Amino acid sequence: MAHFAEIDQDNIVLRVIAVNDSDCLKDGVEDEATGVAFCENLLGGRWVQTSYNSRIRKHYAGIGYTYDPELDAFYRQQPYPSWSLDSDCNWRAPVPRPDDGKDYKWDEDTLEWIEF
């Protein structure tokens, strides 16, 4: 199975579908453009292939994720305004989470991890 994400005009994922491999073949080889055309012809919209095992585009797309065409990657919504995207398209706090086995939550007002 191949997986494709429908994205809106702002590159936000609307849905993700599975497509039979046979519907993505061009001359016997899986081809993304063929799969995209299949999705467009069947359902309309704009489609980008995603990988269930994250082999392409950093992360498997989920509803509400963003597709960044410059990075050619999917990533989750930004959890806090102070967090930044790393090179693997994961959101990182400006301060590393303590690694002492305790439970913490992020406090955006103080920009620090608070034990709870």
C-alpha positions in Angstrom: 0.0 0.0 0.0 1.1 3.6 -0.7 -0.2 6.5 1.4 -1.2 9.9 0.2 -2.1 13.1 2.1 -4.5 15.6 0.7 -3.4 19.2 1.5 -5.3 22.5 1.4 -4.1 25.8 0.0 -2.1 26.5 3.1 -0.4 23.0 2.9 -2.3 21.7 5.9 -3.2 18.0 5.8 -6.9 17.3 5.4 -6.9 13.6 5.2 -4.6 10.6 4.5 -5.6 7.6 2.4 -4.1 4.3 1.4 -3.9 3.5 -2.2 -3.2 0.1 -3.8 0.3 -0.3 -5.1 -1.2 -1.3 -8.5 -2.7 2.2 -8.8 0.7 3.8 -8.4 2.6 1.9 -11.0 4.3 3.3 -14.1 5.9 0.7 -16.3 5.8 -1.7 -13.4 7.5 0.6 -10.9 5.9 2.6 -8.1 5.7 6.2 -9.2 4.6 9.0 -6.9 3.2 11.1 -9.8 1.1 8.2 -10.9 -0.3 7.8 -7.4 -1.0 11.6 -7.1 -2.8 11.5 -10.5 -4.9 8.6 -9.3 -5.9 10.4 -6.1 -6.7 13.7 -8.0 -8.8 11.8 -10.6 -10.7 9.9 -8.0 -11.2 12.5 -5.3 -10.0 15.9 -6.6 -7.7 18.1 -4.4 -4.0 18.3 -4.0 -2.0 15.2 -2.9 1.4 14.4 -1.7 2.8 10.9 -0.9 3.6 10.1 2.7 5.4 7.2 4.1 3.9 5.0 6.9 7.5 4.2 8.1 8.7 7.8 7.5 11.1 6.9 4.7 10.2 10.0 2.8 9.2 13.5 4.0 10.5 13.0 7.6 7.1 12.0 9.2 4.0 10.2 8.3 1.3 12.8 7.6 -1.6 13.2 10.0 -4.7 15.4 9.9 -3.6 18.9 10.8 0.0 18.4 10.0 1.8 20.9 7.7 3.5 19.9 4.5 6.5 22.2 3.8 7.4 22.0 0.1 10.8 23.7 0.7 11.8 21.1 3.3 9.8 18.4 1.4 8.6 17.3 4.8 5.5 16.8 7.0 5.5 18.1 10.6 3.0 18.5 13.5 1.5 21.8 14.5 3.7 24.0 16.6 2.9 23.2 20.2 4.1 26.6 21.6 5.2 29.9 20.0 8.6 29.7 21.6 9.4 26.2 20.1 11.4 25.9 16.9 11.6 23.2 14.3 14.9 21.2 14.2 16.5 19.6 11.1 14.4 16.5 11.5 11.2 18.5 11.6 10.5 17.9 15.3 9.5 20.8 17.5 12.0 21.6 20.3 11.7 23.8 23.3 14.2 26.6 23.8 15.3 24.9 26.9 16.0 21.1 27.0 13.6 19.1 29.1 15.3 17.8 32.3 16.4 14.2 32.1 16.0 13.2 35.7 13.1 10.8 35.4 10.5 13.2 36.8 7.4 14.4 35.0 7.4 17.9 33.5 5.2 20.2 31.5 6.2 23.2 29.5 5.3 26.6 30.8 5.2 29.1 27.9 4.9 32.1 30.2 8.2 31.4 32.0 9.8 29.5 29.1 10.8 26.7 31.4 9.8 23.1 32.4 7.7 22.8 35.5 7.6 19.6 37.5 4.2 18.2 38.2 
